[in-house]
Every structure is written in structure tokens, then in C-alpha cells.
């Protein structure tokens, strides 16, 4: 199956949205739009800077569509 993306979990071999992580993504997007730096978000959520950048810059609908393909 490969690496499970942040915001999803694996159940019976299928990707399913992880509600808490989705809330975190929405919170990160909102904080970044309000001017919070990616480094601050990295420290707060304990994720890699590249992961934070990807999550903040990618549309949630795109993330959900890519999960449905897997």
C-alpha cells in the first residue's frame, strides 16, 4: 500500500479520513493564512516542514481525491 498520508488512516486496506488530523490540517491552513510561519506550525504539530508546506498549499479536495484513488 505504501506510506499513509497525513490526514488518513488505513482500515481493511483502504484509506479512511482521520477526523482529528483533518481538523489539524484545516487549523494549519487557517493559521498560515493569518500569517503564522511554517516553522511555527512545524513545532506546534510535530511534523516535517515539507509535510506542513504540502498540507498548507494543497487543496483538501485534492487530498481527498488522491486518497479515493488508492
Chimera marker file (.cmm) of the C-alpha trace (Angstrom):
<marker_set name="trace">
<marker id="1" x="0.000" y="0.000" z="0.000" r="1" g="1" b="0" radius="0.5"/>
<marker id="2" x="2.816" y="2.450" z="0.697" r="1" g="1" b="0" radius="0.5"/>
<marker id="3" x="3.012" y="5.322" z="3.138" r="1" g="1" b="0" radius="0.5"/>
<marker id="4" x="-0.280" y="6.514" z="4.576" r="1" g="1" b="0" radius="0.5"/>
<marker id="5" x="-0.650" y="10.272" z="4.040" r="1" g="1" b="0" radius="0.5"/>
<marker id="6" x="-1.266" y="12.615" z="6.955" r="1" g="1" b="0" radius="0.5"/>
<marker id="7" x="-4.991" y="13.068" z="7.441" r="1" g="1" b="0" radius="0.5"/>
<marker id="8" x="-5.841" y="9.458" z="6.649" r="1" g="1" b="0" radius="0.5"/>
<marker id="9" x="-5.623" y="6.050" z="8.275" r="1" g="1" b="0" radius="0.5"/>
<marker id="10" x="-5.814" y="2.546" z="6.884" r="1" g="1" b="0" radius="0.5"/>
<marker id="11" x="-8.813" y="0.327" z="7.593" r="1" g="1" b="0" radius="0.5"/>
<marker id="12" x="-9.144" y="-3.023" z="5.869" r="1" g="1" b="0" radius="0.5"/>
<marker id="13" x="-6.584" y="-1.940" z="3.265" r="1" g="1" b="0" radius="0.5"/>
<marker id="14" x="-8.488" y="1.243" z="2.337" r="1" g="1" b="0" radius="0.5"/>
<marker id="15" x="-7.665" y="4.852" z="3.170" r="1" g="1" b="0" radius="0.5"/>
<marker id="16" x="-10.164" y="6.480" z="5.500" r="1" g="1" b="0" radius="0.5"/>
<marker id="17" x="-10.188" y="10.092" z="6.681" r="1" g="1" b="0" radius="0.5"/>
<marker id="18" x="-8.793" y="10.624" z="10.155" r="1" g="1" b="0" radius="0.5"/>
<marker id="19" x="-11.097" y="13.324" z="11.554" r="1" g="1" b="0" radius="0.5"/>
<marker id="20" x="-8.622" y="14.694" z="14.110" r="1" g="1" b="0" radius="0.5"/>
<marker id="21" x="-5.826" y="15.008" z="11.555" r="1" g="1" b="0" radius="0.5"/>
<marker id="22" x="-8.218" y="16.649" z="9.070" r="1" g="1" b="0" radius="0.5"/>
<marker id="23" x="-9.114" y="19.188" z="11.767" r="1" g="1" b="0" radius="0.5"/>
<marker id="24" x="-5.381" y="19.781" z="12.259" r="1" g="1" b="0" radius="0.5"/>
<marker id="25" x="-4.914" y="20.396" z="8.526" r="1" g="1" b="0" radius="0.5"/>
<marker id="26" x="-7.769" y="22.907" z="8.495" r="1" g="1" b="0" radius="0.5"/>
<marker id="27" x="-6.294" y="24.585" z="11.582" r="1" g="1" b="0" radius="0.5"/>
<marker id="28" x="-2.849" y="24.759" z="9.910" r="1" g="1" b="0" radius="0.5"/>
<marker id="29" x="-4.309" y="26.265" z="6.733" r="1" g="1" b="0" radius="0.5"/>
<marker id="30" x="-6.230" y="28.874" z="8.730" r="1" g="1" b="0" radius="0.5"/>
<marker id="31" x="-3.205" y="29.788" z="10.876" r="1" g="1" b="0" radius="0.5"/>
<marker id="32" x="-0.960" y="30.108" z="7.820" r="1" g="1" b="0" radius="0.5"/>
<marker id="33" x="-3.472" y="32.372" z="6.059" r="1" g="1" b="0" radius="0.5"/>
<marker id="34" x="-3.467" y="34.566" z="9.176" r="1" g="1" b="0" radius="0.5"/>
<marker id="35" x="0.313" y="34.954" z="8.950" r="1" g="1" b="0" radius="0.5"/>
<marker id="36" x="1.716" y="32.186" z="11.116" r="1" g="1" b="0" radius="0.5"/>
<marker id="37" x="5.005" y="30.848" z="9.759" r="1" g="1" b="0" radius="0.5"/>
<marker id="38" x="5.502" y="27.294" z="8.550" r="1" g="1" b="0" radius="0.5"/>
<marker id="39" x="8.260" y="26.821" z="11.142" r="1" g="1" b="0" radius="0.5"/>
<marker id="40" x="5.858" y="27.710" z="13.954" r="1" g="1" b="0" radius="0.5"/>
<marker id="41" x="3.316" y="25.238" z="12.590" r="1" g="1" b="0" radius="0.5"/>
<marker id="42" x="6.075" y="22.626" z="12.320" r="1" g="1" b="0" radius="0.5"/>
<marker id="43" x="6.914" y="22.976" z="16.006" r="1" g="1" b="0" radius="0.5"/>
<marker id="44" x="3.282" y="23.047" z="17.104" r="1" g="1" b="0" radius="0.5"/>
<marker id="45" x="2.152" y="19.958" z="15.162" r="1" g="1" b="0" radius="0.5"/>
<marker id="46" x="5.424" y="17.970" z="15.310" r="1" g="1" b="0" radius="0.5"/>
<marker id="47" x="5.536" y="17.374" z="11.550" r="1" g="1" b="0" radius="0.5"/>
<marker id="48" x="8.288" y="17.876" z="8.995" r="1" g="1" b="0" radius="0.5"/>
<marker id="49" x="8.465" y="21.304" z="7.373" r="1" g="1" b="0" radius="0.5"/>
<marker id="50" x="7.986" y="19.766" z="3.923" r="1" g="1" b="0" radius="0.5"/>
<marker id="51" x="4.829" y="17.995" z="5.123" r="1" g="1" b="0" radius="0.5"/>
<marker id="52" x="3.452" y="21.229" z="6.592" r="1" g="1" b="0" radius="0.5"/>
<marker id="53" x="4.196" y="23.071" z="3.343" r="1" g="1" b="0" radius="0.5"/>
<marker id="54" x="2.458" y="20.393" z="1.272" r="1" g="1" b="0" radius="0.5"/>
<marker id="55" x="-0.613" y="20.290" z="3.522" r="1" g="1" b="0" radius="0.5"/>
<marker id="56" x="-0.966" y="24.075" z="3.664" r="1" g="1" b="0" radius="0.5"/>
<marker id="57" x="-0.550" y="24.563" z="-0.076" r="1" g="1" b="0" radius="0.5"/>
<marker id="58" x="-2.690" y="21.631" z="-1.283" r="1" g="1" b="0" radius="0.5"/>
<marker id="59" x="-6.448" y="21.901" z="-1.579" r="1" g="1" b="0" radius="0.5"/>
<marker id="60" x="-8.281" y="19.477" z="0.758" r="1" g="1" b="0" radius="0.5"/>
<marker id="61" x="-10.425" y="18.244" z="-2.114" r="1" g="1" b="0" radius="0.5"/>
<marker id="62" x="-7.252" y="17.203" z="-3.937" r="1" g="1" b="0" radius="0.5"/>
<marker id="63" x="-6.026" y="15.293" z="-0.887" r="1" g="1" b="0" radius="0.5"/>
<marker id="64" x="-9.359" y="13.508" z="-0.560" r="1" g="1" b="0" radius="0.5"/>
<marker id="65" x="-9.455" y="12.645" z="-4.281" r="1" g="1" b="0" radius="0.5"/>
<marker id="66" x="-5.964" y="11.170" z="-4.171" r="1" g="1" b="0" radius="0.5"/>
<marker id="67" x="-6.978" y="9.026" z="-1.185" r="1" g="1" b="0" radius="0.5"/>
<marker id="68" x="-10.012" y="7.701" z="-3.039" r="1" g="1" b="0" radius="0.5"/>
<marker id="69" x="-7.787" y="6.562" z="-5.922" r="1" g="1" b="0" radius="0.5"/>
<marker id="70" x="-5.740" y="4.378" z="-3.585" r="1" g="1" b="0" radius="0.5"/>
<link id1="1" id2="2" r="1" g="1" b="0" radius="0.2"/>
<link id1="2" id2="3" r="1" g="1" b="0" radius="0.2"/>
<link id1="3" id2="4" r="1" g="1" b="0" radius="0.2"/>
<link id1="4" id2="5" r="1" g="1" b="0" radius="0.2"/>
<link id1="5" id2="6" r="1" g="1" b="0" radius="0.2"/>
<link id1="6" id2="7" r="1" g="1" b="0" radius="0.2"/>
<link id1="7" id2="8" r="1" g="1" b="0" radius="0.2"/>
<link id1="8" id2="9" r="1" g="1" b="0" radius="0.2"/>
<link id1="9" id2="10" r="1" g="1" b="0" radius="0.2"/>
<link id1="10" id2="11" r="1" g="1" b="0" radius="0.2"/>
<link id1="11" id2="12" r="1" g="1" b="0" radius="0.2"/>
<link id1="12" id2="13" r="1" g="1" b="0" radius="0.2"/>
<link id1="13" id2="14" r="1" g="1" b="0" radius="0.2"/>
<link id1="14" id2="15" r="1" g="1" b="0" radius="0.2"/>
<link id1="15" id2="16" r="1" g="1" b="0" radius="0.2"/>
<link id1="16" id2="17" r="1" g="1" b="0" radius="0.2"/>
<link id1="17" id2="18" r="1" g="1" b="0" radius="0.2"/>
<link id1="18" id2="19" r="1" g="1" b="0" radius="0.2"/>
<link id1="19" id2="20" r="1" g="1" b="0" radius="0.2"/>
<link id1="20" id2="21" r="1" g="1" b="0" radius="0.2"/>
<link id1="21" id2="22" r="1" g="1" b="0" radius="0.2"/>
<link id1="22" id2="23" r="1" g="1" b="0" radius="0.2"/>
<link id1="23" id2="24" r="1" g="1" b="0" radius="0.2"/>
<link id1="24" id2="25" r="1" g="1" b="0" radius="0.2"/>
<link id1="25" id2="26" r="1" g="1" b="0" radius="0.2"/>
<link id1="26" id2="27" r="1" g="1" b="0" radius="0.2"/>
<link id1="27" id2="28" r="1" g="1" b="0" radius="0.2"/>
<link id1="28" id2="29" r="1" g="1" b="0" radius="0.2"/>
<link id1="29" id2="30" r="1" g="1" b="0" radius="0.2"/>
<link id1="30" id2="31" r="1" g="1" b="0" radius="0.2"/>
<link id1="31" id2="32" r="1" g="1" b="0" radius="0.2"/>
<link id1="32" id2="33" r="1" g="1" b="0" radius="0.2"/>
<link id1="33" id2="34" r="1" g="1" b="0" radius="0.2"/>
<link id1="34" id2="35" r="1" g="1" b="0" radius="0.2"/>
<link id1="35" id2="36" r="1" g="1" b="0" radius="0.2"/>
<link id1="36" id2="37" r="1" g="1" b="0" radius="0.2"/>
<link id1="37" id2="38" r="1" g="1" b="0" radius="0.2"/>
<link id1="38" id2="39" r="1" g="1" b="0" radius="0.2"/>
<link id1="39" id2="40" r="1" g="1" b="0" radius="0.2"/>
<link id1="40" id2="41" r="1" g="1" b="0" radius="0.2"/>
<link id1="41" id2="42" r="1" g="1" b="0" radius="0.2"/>
<link id1="42" id2="43" r="1" g="1" b="0" radius="0.2"/>
<link id1="43" id2="44" r="1" g="1" b="0" radius="0.2"/>
<link id1="44" id2="45" r="1" g="1" b="0" radius="0.2"/>
<link id1="45" id2="46" r="1" g="1" b="0" radius="0.2"/>
<link id1="46" id2="47" r="1" g="1" b="0" radius="0.2"/>
<link id1="47" id2="48" r="1" g="1" b="0" radius="0.2"/>
<link id1="48" id2="49" r="1" g="1" b="0" radius="0.2"/>
<link id1="49" id2="50" r="1" g="1" b="0" radius="0.2"/>
<link id1="50" id2="51" r="1" g="1" b="0" radius="0.2"/>
<link id1="51" id2="52" r="1" g="1" b="0" radius="0.2"/>
<link id1="52" id2="53" r="1" g="1" b="0" radius="0.2"/>
<link id1="53" id2="54" r="1" g="1" b="0" radius="0.2"/>
<link id1="54" id2="55" r="1" g="1" b="0" radius="0.2"/>
<link id1="55" id2="56" r="1" g="1" b="0" radius="0.2"/>
<link id1="56" id2="57" r="1" g="1" b="0" radius="0.2"/>
<link id1="57" id2="58" r="1" g="1" b="0" radius="0.2"/>
<link id1="58" id2="59" r="1" g="1" b="0" radius="0.2"/>
<link id1="59" id2="60" r="1" g="1" b="0" radius="0.2"/>
<link id1="60" id2="61" r="1" g="1" b="0" radius="0.2"/>
<link id1="61" id2="62" r="1" g="1" b="0" radius="0.2"/>
<link id1="62" id2="63" r="1" g="1" b="0" radius="0.2"/>
<link id1="63" id2="64" r="1" g="1" b="0" radius="0.2"/>
<link id1="64" id2="65" r="1" g="1" b="0" radius="0.2"/>
<link id1="65" id2="66" r="1" g="1" b="0" radius="0.2"/>
<link id1="66" id2="67" r="1" g="1" b="0" radius="0.2"/>
<link id1="67" id2="68" r="1" g="1" b="0" radius="0.2"/>
<link id1="68" id2="69" r="1" g="1" b="0" radius="0.2"/>
<link id1="69" id2="70" r="1" g="1" b="0" radius="0.2"/>
</marker_set>
